């Protein structure tokens, strides 16, 4: 009975040289986009329901669709190491990992600089250091592990920065005027969708309100 060749799921199928500790570390680093998507944004939607976070995630999804469209159109091959990595059947330009992380880093940075977030940040460069460091490490991992050329990684990074900055402008200059209507809509009320981008320190705001509600409940019970 004839059998068809098996194909791995490339989302988590990351290979590195056996015994290469740096390669092992970078293989995990290259999975950061997966951790951000599954652990970060899904958890954010479940527990926060913030319109800014939802738009952030939507922008990343749109960015990846744009990446796939460009890859399909250009059809630039991956480096020769693709044979060992079993990735020669996919295209390499631009790097989707580099594009994802650059989009995430620039959007996160712009949110921080504008004061949109859970807390008020005084030393913004300290907060923005970690997304950019993760972006650079992810880009380096894709070249080191042989999945992309340097040119493919830089192309992905440039596209990610452009799309991230553009989407941030669209969200906070065009879409934001619809946020109050979304909050008041049947969908917004059903799923507790909210916008707190106008609150400087959301954590402190929620903390103060939680304490006030507890004191009010205690006063009523007495």
C-alpha positions as a printed NumPy array, in Angstrom:
array([[  0.   ,   0.   ,   0.   ],
       [  1.615,   3.333,  -1.08 ],
       [  2.279,   5.875,   1.625],
       [  2.621,   9.63 ,   1.357],
       [  5.572,  11.424,   2.976],
       [  4.965,  12.954,   6.361],
       [  5.341,  16.665,   6.998],
       [  5.996,  18.325,  10.363],
       [  4.029,  21.278,  11.705],
       [  6.478,  24.125,  11.088],
       [  4.985,  26.297,  13.839],
       [  6.995,  24.451,  16.508],
       [  9.24 ,  22.193,  14.41 ],
       [ 12.539,  23.956,  15.167],
       [ 15.784,  22.045,  14.663],
       [ 19.284,  22.681,  15.963],
       [ 22.614,  20.85 ,  15.928],
       [ 22.788,  18.139,  18.578],
       [ 25.079,  19.235,  21.408],
       [ 24.955,  22.916,  20.414],
       [ 23.879,  24.695,  23.608],
       [ 23.585,  28.082,  21.891],
       [ 21.519,  26.489,  19.145],
       [ 19.275,  24.886,  21.77 ],
       [ 18.774,  28.257,  23.453],
       [ 18.066,  30.011,  20.149],
       [ 15.625,  27.27 ,  19.141],
       [ 13.536,  28.193,  22.189],
       [ 13.98 ,  31.893,  21.434],
       [ 12.562,  31.341,  17.944],
       [  9.354,  30.114,  19.608],
       [  8.799,  33.464,  21.356],
       [  6.133,  34.504,  18.771],
       [  4.193,  31.343,  19.649],
       [  4.437,  32.105,  23.372],
       [  3.305,  35.703,  22.784],
       [  0.339,  34.635,  20.663],
       [ -0.901,  31.712,  22.739],
       [  0.199,  32.754,  26.211],
       [  0.062,  36.524,  25.911],
       [ -2.831,  37.611,  23.743],
       [ -5.195,  34.742,  24.511],
       [ -4.645,  35.284,  28.245],
       [ -5.068,  39.033,  27.697],
       [ -8.421,  38.533,  26.016],
       [ -9.652,  36.09 ,  28.666],
       [ -8.688,  38.241,  31.651],
       [ -8.448,  41.826,  30.345],
       [-10.782,  42.289,  27.309],
       [ -8.969,  45.519,  26.374],
       [ -9.714,  46.995,  22.963],
       [ -6.111,  48.171,  22.61 ],
       [ -4.865,  44.621,  23.208],
       [ -7.434,  43.156,  20.821],
       [ -6.382,  45.613,  18.101],
       [ -2.729,  44.811,  18.842],
       [ -3.38 ,  41.097,  18.269],
       [ -5.484,  41.801,  15.175],
       [ -2.618,  43.828,  13.713],
       [ -0.2  ,  40.944,  14.229],
       [ -2.607,  38.603,  12.436],
       [ -2.954,  41.03 ,   9.526],
       [  0.835,  41.396,   9.411],
       [  1.256,  37.641,   9.08 ],
       [ -1.289,  37.503,   6.245],
       [  0.678,  40.23 ,   4.469],
       [  3.86 ,  38.221,   5.029],
       [  2.364,  35.083,   3.497],
       [  1.048,  37.074,   0.537],
       [  4.503,  38.529,  -0.143],
       [  6.222,  35.162,   0.299],
       [  3.815,  33.532,  -2.152],
       [  4.337,  36.334,  -4.675],
       [  8.14 ,  36.594,  -4.435],
       [  8.83 ,  32.867,  -3.848],
       [ 12.421,  33.384,  -2.739],
       [ 14.053,  30.151,  -1.584],
       [ 15.452,  29.62 ,   1.876],
       [ 19.214,  29.087,   2.352],
       [ 20.773,  25.741,   1.367],
       [ 20.459,  24.483,   4.945],
       [ 16.725,  24.104,   4.326],
       [ 17.347,  20.52 ,   3.159],
       [ 18.529,  19.49 ,   6.628],
       [ 15.723,  21.451,   8.26 ],
       [ 13.044,  20.05 ,   5.912],
       [ 11.813,  23.55 ,   5.069],
       [ 12.698,  23.804,   1.363],
       [  9.025,  23.558,   0.414],
       [  8.362,  26.962,   2.01 ],
       [  9.62 ,  30.408,   1.025],
       [ 12.03 ,  32.546,   3.014],
       [ 11.561,  36.212,   2.045],
       [ 10.636,  38.037,   4.176],
       [ 11.157,  36.233,   7.489],
       [  7.815,  35.913,   9.285],
       [  9.517,  35.539,  12.683],
       [ 11.48 ,  38.766,  12.218],
       [  8.379,  40.547,  10.943],
       [  6.25 ,  39.35 ,  13.862],
       [  8.741,  40.342,  16.543],
       [  9.535,  43.718,  14.938],
       [  5.832,  44.49 ,  14.653],
       [  5.365,  43.525,  18.3  ],
       [  8.37 ,  45.587,  19.457],
       [  7.498,  48.793,  17.597],
       [  3.81 ,  48.638,  18.542],
       [  4.676,  47.956,  22.187],
       [  7.17 ,  50.839,  22.15 ],
       [  4.653,  53.272,  20.675],
       [  2.046,  52.236,  23.235],
       [  4.547,  52.805,  26.041],
       [  5.643,  56.183,  24.705],
       [  2.026,  57.312,  24.403],
       [  1.252,  56.095,  27.912],
       [ -1.089,  53.275,  26.891],
       [ -0.722,  50.246,  29.128],
       [ -1.4  ,  48.711,  32.494],
       [  0.846,  51.033,  34.445],
       [  2.468,  54.436,  34.258],
       [  6.102,  54.075,  33.194],
       [  8.753,  56.66 ,  33.998],
       [ 11.807,  54.859,  32.569],
       [ 10.259,  53.829,  29.263],
       [ 13.565,  52.647,  27.793],
       [ 13.831,  49.981,  30.518],
       [ 10.392,  48.582,  29.647],
       [ 11.073,  48.707,  25.907],
       [ 14.413,  46.938,  26.241],
       [ 12.926,  43.456,  26.557],
       [ 10.724,  43.388,  23.387],
       [ 13.572,  44.731,  21.254],
       [ 16.081,  42.327,  22.804],
       [ 13.685,  39.443,  22.077],
       [ 13.253,  40.718,  18.522],
       [ 17.011,  40.872,  17.906],
       [ 17.578,  37.432,  19.453],
       [ 14.763,  35.951,  17.365],
       [ 16.231,  37.439,  14.2  ],
       [ 19.667,  36.104,  15.084],
       [ 18.225,  32.659,  15.851],
       [ 16.639,  32.36 ,  12.397],
       [ 19.99 ,  33.01 ,  10.72 ],
       [ 22.05 ,  30.95 ,  13.172],
       [ 19.758,  27.922,  12.885],
       [ 19.788,  28.158,   9.081],
       [ 16.142,  28.994,   8.433],
       [ 16.801,  32.367,   6.78 ],
       [ 19.491,  34.495,   5.229],
       [ 20.485,  37.822,   6.754],
       [ 18.709,  39.656,   3.927],
       [ 15.481,  37.731,   4.541],
       [ 15.582,  38.549,   8.26 ],
       [ 16.259,  42.254,   7.703],
       [ 13.465,  42.418,   5.135],
       [ 11.067,  40.901,   7.659],
       [ 12.208,  43.313,  10.367],
       [ 11.798,  46.359,   8.136],
       [  8.338,  45.267,   7.031],
       [  7.316,  44.516,  10.614],
       [  8.405,  47.964,  11.834],
       [  6.576,  49.668,   8.969],
       [  3.354,  47.695,   9.43 ],
       [  3.49 ,  48.022,  13.22 ],
       [  3.872,  51.802,  13.101],
       [  1.183,  52.088,  10.412],
       [ -1.278,  49.912,  12.331],
       [ -0.636,  51.845,  15.549],
       [ -1.539,  55.059,  13.718],
       [ -4.681,  53.458,  12.242],
       [ -5.829,  52.169,  15.643],
       [ -5.105,  55.322,  17.634],
       [ -6.089,  57.898,  15.009],
       [ -8.927,  56.212,  13.11 ],
       [-10.366,  53.207,  14.949],
       [-10.196,  54.693,  18.442],
       [-13.207,  56.938,  17.751],
       [-15.315,  53.761,  17.517],
       [-14.127,  52.373,  20.874],
       [-16.945,  53.978,  22.94 ],
       [-19.564,  52.573,  20.55 ],
       [-18.   ,  49.1  ,  20.761],
       [-18.022,  49.295,  24.572],
       [-21.709,  50.208,  24.567],
       [-22.713,  47.688,  21.888],
       [-24.491,  44.416,  22.698],
       [-21.29 ,  42.541,  21.832],
       [-19.193,  44.764,  24.077],
       [-21.546,  44.412,  27.027],
       [-21.88 ,  40.659,  26.568],
       [-18.115,  40.019,  26.552],
       [-17.124,  42.937,  28.842],
       [-15.034,  44.601,  26.139],
       [-13.545,  47.864,  27.395],
       [-11.112,  50.637,  26.558],
       [ -8.803,  51.924,  29.289],
       [ -6.281,  53.692,  27.057],
       [ -7.431,  57.042,  28.538],
       [ -6.439,  55.921,  32.068],
       [ -2.752,  56.678,  32.842],
       [ -2.249,  53.838,  35.347],
       [ -4.76 ,  51.035,  34.858],
       [ -3.34 ,  48.814,  37.6  ],
       [ -3.628,  51.593,  40.191],
       [ -7.102,  52.525,  38.926],
       [ -8.352,  48.952,  39.26 ],
       [ -6.617,  48.525,  42.62 ],
       [ -8.204,  51.666,  44.041],
       [-11.636,  50.699,  42.721],
       [-11.356,  47.155,  44.079],
       [-10.454,  48.479,  47.532],
       [-13.273,  51.013,  47.395],
       [-15.776,  48.309,  46.395],
       [-14.615,  46.061,  49.239],
       [-14.958,  48.905,  51.777],
       [-18.408,  49.734,  50.441],
       [-19.475,  46.081,  50.712],
       [-18.125,  45.877,  54.257],
       [-19.976,  49.079,  55.215],
       [-23.26 ,  47.717,  53.834],
       [-22.867,  44.38 ,  55.631],
       [-22.358,  46.201,  58.913]])
